[in-house]
Amino acid sequence: MESAATALEEVRGNIARVCKPARRKPEDVTLIAVSKTKGVDAIQPLIDAGQRVFGENRVQEAAAKWPALREAHPDIELHLIGQLQSNKAEEAVALFDCIHSLDRPSLLTALAKAMDKAGRRVPCFVQVNIGDEEQKGGCPIADLPAFLEAVRAAGIPLAGLMCIPPADIEPAPFFALLAKLAADHGLKGLSMGMSGDYETAVMLGATHVRVGTALFGARG
Ligand SMILES: *Cc1c(COP(=O)(O)O)cnc(C)c1O
């Protein structure tokens, strides 16, 4: 396995390379290093190499790993990228700087209440079920206008839209659709692209890419 610094340089280089023809600036793309299942021994070298934005998909795991690391590095930003149960909303609001998985009215209610109680507003991406898949999380496209209105009415800072396209199909059309939906609703943030497709996502406007395997190696 190559070093963390080399992997990071490679991913950053790839982002910069595709930004050029897309007429975008690399600094407009936030690289979220997805550290789920990875221990502090794997995360620390990436911090040492300068990475400061990390993503986790489980509240419990993040609560176990990150408080000590954040104490040592107060400039770290932690993003929740995985599905969130309403009963974990309070913990998520306390722990994360951004939530990428706001996708249903019950969770909106729970998050709004948790943010009021904590006196802390955490920006949220609304996750869209972009491939209209049966068991997948995400707000149905048809429900998106009403849901976005409800999020705005609840006073939750809206970071933008997020999607996970269907597996094993060319992702570009789904990224393009998410970008169009965001533009239609006056939203700038686009959380899309993972290890296998972040370059395509950047060319189609991603502002946040969520990259795990390409930085940390395969998950066990
Ligand atoms: C695990 C995960 C990623 C990162 O996936 P890789 O293929 O390892 O880069 C991105 N987004 C979400 C929502 C994930 O759960």
Ligand as a Chemical Component Dictionary entry (heavy atoms), coordinates in Angstrom:
data_LIG
# 
_chem_comp.id                   LIG 
_chem_comp.type                 NON-POLYMER 
_chem_comp.pdbx_formal_charge   0 
_chem_comp.three_letter_code    LIG 
# 
loop_
_chem_comp_atom.comp_id 
_chem_comp_atom.atom_id 
_chem_comp_atom.alt_atom_id 
_chem_comp_atom.type_symbol 
_chem_comp_atom.charge 
_chem_comp_atom.model_Cartn_x 
_chem_comp_atom.model_Cartn_y 
_chem_comp_atom.model_Cartn_z 
_chem_comp_atom.pdbx_ordinal 
LIG C1 C1 C 0 -18.279 4.550 1.939  1  
LIG C2 C2 C 0 -18.886 5.729 1.304  2  
LIG C3 C3 C 0 -18.142 6.536 0.417  3  
LIG C4 C4 C 0 -16.708 6.243 0.009  4  
LIG O1 O1 O 0 -16.649 5.116 -0.830 5  
LIG P1 P1 P 0 -15.289 4.699 -1.570 6  
LIG O2 O2 O 0 -15.756 3.931 -2.739 7  
LIG O3 O3 O 0 -14.513 3.885 -0.601 8  
LIG O4 O4 O 0 -14.577 5.934 -1.949 9  
LIG C5 C5 C 0 -18.769 7.664 -0.109 10 
LIG N1 N1 N 0 -20.040 7.984 0.199  11 
LIG C6 C6 C 0 -20.780 7.228 1.040  12 
LIG C7 C7 C 0 -22.177 7.632 1.337  13 
LIG C8 C8 C 0 -20.231 6.076 1.613  14 
LIG O5 O5 O 0 -20.989 5.340 2.436  15 
# 
loop_
_chem_comp_bond.comp_id 
_chem_comp_bond.atom_id_1 
_chem_comp_bond.atom_id_2 
_chem_comp_bond.value_order 
_chem_comp_bond.pdbx_ordinal 
LIG C1 C2 SING 1  
LIG C2 C3 SING 2  
LIG C2 C8 DOUB 3  
LIG C3 C4 SING 4  
LIG C3 C5 DOUB 5  
LIG C4 O1 SING 6  
LIG O1 P1 SING 7  
LIG P1 O2 DOUB 8  
LIG P1 O3 SING 9  
LIG P1 O4 SING 10 
LIG C5 N1 SING 11 
LIG N1 C6 DOUB 12 
LIG C6 C7 SING 13 
LIG C6 C8 SING 14 
LIG C8 O5 SING 15 
# 
